[in-house]
């Protein structure tokens, strides 16, 4: 589910795979051609992440970074966070424990 929390922030409560890929596509389409908001992606409902979803997250991150915006991933399960660590993507993405850290009123 995608919702505007603040004027400049989009919160995405990410669905589990295989819907995750479709949601990530929707976010990229929403943000193109010019990213005008930060994006917070909450993984609380997702227990795994596929290579396809990682690729889509990298593309979204690039789109946002090119526009001076942020992509923050939060609510990751230990195993999901481990995927980012094993692929060294933990050095690429910004993480928060949960969405309340990034969005105090969420």
C-alpha positions as CSV (number, residue, x, y, z in Angstrom):
1,X,0.0,0.0,0.0
2,X,1.3,3.4,-1.0
3,X,0.3,6.5,0.9
4,X,1.5,10.1,1.2
5,X,2.4,10.8,4.8
6,X,3.9,14.2,4.5
7,X,4.0,16.5,1.6
8,X,7.5,15.4,0.8
9,X,7.4,11.8,1.9
10,X,5.8,8.7,0.4
11,X,5.3,5.7,2.7
12,X,5.1,2.2,1.2
13,X,3.9,-0.7,3.3
14,X,5.5,-3.3,1.0
15,X,3.6,-6.5,0.3
16,X,5.3,-9.9,0.4
17,X,6.7,-11.5,-2.8
18,X,5.5,-11.9,-5.5
19,X,3.5,-8.7,-5.2
20,X,6.6,-6.8,-4.0
21,X,7.9,-6.5,-7.5
22,X,4.7,-5.0,-8.8
23,X,4.6,-2.5,-5.9
24,X,8.2,-1.5,-6.6
25,X,7.3,-0.9,-10.3
26,X,4.3,1.2,-9.2
27,X,6.5,3.3,-7.0
28,X,9.0,3.9,-9.7
29,X,6.3,4.9,-12.1
30,X,4.8,7.2,-9.5
31,X,8.1,8.9,-9.0
32,X,9.1,9.2,-12.6
33,X,10.2,11.3,-14.4
34,X,11.2,13.5,-11.5
35,X,11.3,12.3,-7.9
36,X,9.8,15.1,-5.8
37,X,9.5,13.1,-2.5
38,X,11.5,10.9,-0.2
39,X,10.4,7.3,-0.1
40,X,10.2,5.2,3.1
41,X,9.7,1.5,2.3
42,X,8.4,-0.6,5.2
43,X,9.3,-4.3,4.9
44,X,7.3,-5.4,8.0
45,X,4.9,-7.6,5.9
46,X,7.7,-9.0,3.7
47,X,9.8,-12.0,4.9
48,X,11.9,-12.5,1.8
49,X,13.3,-10.3,-1.0
50,X,14.1,-11.7,-4.5
51,X,16.9,-10.6,-6.8
52,X,14.3,-9.0,-9.0
53,X,13.1,-6.9,-6.1
54,X,16.7,-5.9,-5.2
55,X,17.2,-4.8,-8.7
56,X,14.0,-2.6,-8.6
57,X,15.1,-1.1,-5.3
58,X,18.5,-0.2,-6.8
59,X,16.8,1.5,-9.7
60,X,14.4,3.4,-7.4
61,X,17.3,4.4,-5.2
62,X,19.2,5.8,-8.3
63,X,16.1,7.7,-9.4
64,X,15.7,9.3,-6.0
65,X,19.4,10.0,-5.5
66,X,19.6,11.7,-8.9
67,X,16.8,14.0,-7.7
68,X,18.4,14.7,-4.3
69,X,15.8,12.6,-2.5
70,X,16.2,9.7,-0.1
71,X,15.1,6.0,-0.1
72,X,14.9,4.6,3.5
73,X,14.2,0.9,4.1
74,X,12.7,-0.1,7.4
75,X,11.1,-2.9,9.3
76,X,13.3,-5.6,7.8
77,X,13.3,-9.1,9.3
78,X,16.7,-10.5,10.4
79,X,16.8,-12.8,7.4
80,X,15.8,-10.1,4.9
81,X,18.5,-7.7,6.4
82,X,21.0,-10.6,6.0
83,X,20.3,-10.7,2.2
84,X,21.3,-7.0,2.0
85,X,24.4,-7.7,4.1
86,X,25.5,-10.7,2.1
87,X,25.2,-8.8,-1.2
88,X,27.0,-5.8,0.3
89,X,23.9,-3.7,-0.4
90,X,23.8,-2.8,3.3
91,X,26.4,-0.2,2.3
92,X,24.3,1.2,-0.5
93,X,20.9,1.6,1.2
94,X,19.8,3.7,4.1
95,X,18.1,1.7,6.9
96,X,15.9,2.5,9.9
97,X,14.6,0.1,12.6
98,X,11.0,1.0,11.8
99,X,8.9,3.7,10.1
100,X,8.4,5.5,13.4
101,X,12.1,6.4,13.4
102,X,11.8,8.1,10.0
103,X,8.2,9.2,10.3
104,X,7.5,10.1,14.0
105,X,3.8,10.6,13.3
106,X,3.3,7.4,11.3
